[in-house]
């Protein structure tokens, strides 16, 4: 499968590498193509491969889940060294048992590993009959999870505590989550910025208190 895979474009590649995820039946591949469009490196996984990136320490991370951000689907994330070995495996906390497929960051303090930041979610049974929905609806909402270097975890921000279902500006048909965060980035002061697609919102979240602003 990978031997037959190559990258082409309208123009010649300008150098460097391109990283992407490829799927072939029940297997997925974190795949890196060189400037000629040929496979230069890969790591095989069983199951679905979601968000991938190269982190500040040079290692790769991959979120392993078939979730689209709201279904009750379990998953993990892995940190992978350049030799292909798994450095760490990350699982979400019991309070938010489903890892989101969109974003995962390793954290560092003066170059030393300091933990990770990622999104997870949980579900609640809600009565939506007042708005034309089922009286027993299962709805997902997300939590921003901070994992420390020692493996301990805490919820930095919980969408249930800050948003309402009515804040959703997207069509809700077929969606399991009402908030749907897409991305995390870091402000210059060390706090977090999260993009929420279904809320049409950007929030700055205090890294210490979890408050908005």
Secondary structure as UniProt FT lines:
FT   TURN            3..4
FT   STRAND          18..24
FT   TURN            25..26
FT   STRAND          27..33
FT   TURN            35..36
FT   STRAND          38..46
FT   STRAND          52..54
FT   TURN            56..57
FT   STRAND          60..64
FT   STRAND          76..80
FT   TURN            82..83
FT   STRAND          86..90
FT   HELIX           94..96
FT   STRAND          98..109
FT   TURN            110..111
FT   STRAND          112..126
FT   HELIX           129..131
FT   STRAND          137..148
FT   TURN            149..150
FT   STRAND          153..158
FT   HELIX           159..162
FT   HELIX           165..167
FT   TURN            173..174
FT   STRAND          181..186
FT   TURN            188..189
FT   STRAND          192..196
FT   TURN            197..200
FT   STRAND          201..205
FT   TURN            207..209
//
